[in-house]
């Protein structure tokens, strides 16, 4: 067995929400017992969770689950109603709702009482505009308190919220909002990033002029940029005016399965898919993840570095429904220096620090040692997602940040607005492993024929074999459900699979090896890109890397692209070091046939590498929707590379 990097004390286990829920169900106080119960009796588990978690509902918890011949057609809690905003603003939670932090040092804190009054005023105005159940409200906003306010006001009236961040270009916004056609658009005058202020008002006028059915714009004053509301192409209002007279909020009850959020796929292989998530499924699933898998408690200060274009924003703001104070940051995580967010975590007493795997790797390469800066006494969990977290980053956290902390690598996605596999505060943490499958999630690893693989038996597709509440309602503009069916249920008929290449370990954890559609196949052997990245990132000279399979001589060869530290050039000695490192720690098949230096690698706006887009460019194939990329110009480095023609 592998040696654990961290093991919770018995006192921590006994005090956990997992142990209390086991007692609620009359189970042995172990995660394993609770997980087995949750997949064997899913209706009883989820009904029990809603009761145990004091979720505010109307109607009956029975029936909890109506099964159907097709997994996607299963129905949860058909006789139950609730309101997402009512649970986020529940009166039994007090204190601060959020702390808004900007990279320029500006800070704003708002109490739950004040937020309730503002939501009441803004939701009343939305009703006067005819916004109600089934209507779409959009946000083109940075990660700040006004975005939370607008989303909650939308949810209060039973409408559907959708959003993207203000760094999107006009085409990127229209690729998303143009499909969902919002009635009202909340937008910002500008935003801050990396020490600069960027205007957004003129861009939003171009967007508004191209959105059919848009009735009103609400301008949020954020960066102090001037804007002429009277000259707007669509009637525009200042947010400050709409919330000037606070009032008690009224909540429109909606069905458990009624739409709450529309999220968008990354869109790098075509137009973004518009994925509809339900009010009840989102609330049940995310409160479960927060309280059981992270250990979040009322009064905790919850941080995740995210924008409104990533599902982790929806994950973050749902922390209000567990009584947490949201720590909302807008700006570059490395401004004015690489330790900026670490310093904020100490100064603002973060309880949970959420980030990306790439950030933790960059922090280590920048020689930031958080434990030398502060004891981080309030910090009880560090979470990572976006890509697999390398062994070295696990060791970095426990060596250089804090030894007594839950390090939770988590994985799921926009498709389910939550996680399939994630953390467990009652179990040990092993380097390179995600601790557990989610409660209520019947996760398995199967081979290409759909046969289940035992723990330690090898790599395969991660699937979920039975229904769960946060399955999407469907896709927008997909009336017969055919696109939804094809996206998740065609690979293994009737079983959810969205393309993660993974394995289960003998310790009961999981390792994600990358996207199965980006898996490399030299000589017909499947290789996950994460296996290569882990070895390359050990090399001090390399700060970033990306691997693809290039079609070559009736086979596929592995090509590795590297970004090196400033001033370094890829030479024969460094190539040899990289190949030796990969061969030593993996297999000869993992060793790239070609290694190519590039200035930067293309990533989505949420920081994910876009291996498929690079593969398309290398093969002279079109790349759809480059607006989904944070740095689309980086694709130019992969065109007509001489190194790839021999």
Secondary structure, 3 states (H helix, E strand, C coil): CCCCCECCCHHHHHCCHHHHHHHHHCCCCCHHHHHHHHHHCHHHHHHHHHHHCCCCEEECCCCCEECCCCHHHCEECCCEEECHHHHHCCCCCCCEEEEEEECCCCEEEEEHHHHHHHHHHHHHHHHHCCCCCCCEEEEECCCCHHHHHHHHHHHHCCCEEEEECCCCCHHHHHHHHHHHCCCEEEEECEEEECCEEEECHHHHHHHHHCCCCCCEEEEECCCCCCCCHHHCCCCEEEHHHHCCCCCCCCCCCEECCCEEEEEECCCCCCCCCEEEEEHHHHHHHHHHHHHHHHCCCCCCEEEECCCCCCHHHHHHHHHHHHCCEEEEEECCCCCCCCCHHHHHHHHCCCCEEEEEHHHHHHHHHCCCCHHHCCCCCCCCEEEEECCCCCHHHHHHHHHHCCCCCEEEECEEECCCCEEEEECCCCCCECCCCECEECCCCCEEEECCCCCECCCCCCCEEEEECCCCCCCCCEECCCCCCHHHHHHHCCCECCEECCCEEEEECCCCCEEEEEEHHHCECHHHCCECHHHHHHHHCCCCCEEEEEEEEEEECCEEEEEEEEEECCCCCCCHHHHHHHHHHHHHHCCHHHCCCEEEECCCCCEECCCCECHHHHHHHHCCCCCCCHHHECCHHHHHHHCCCHHHCC
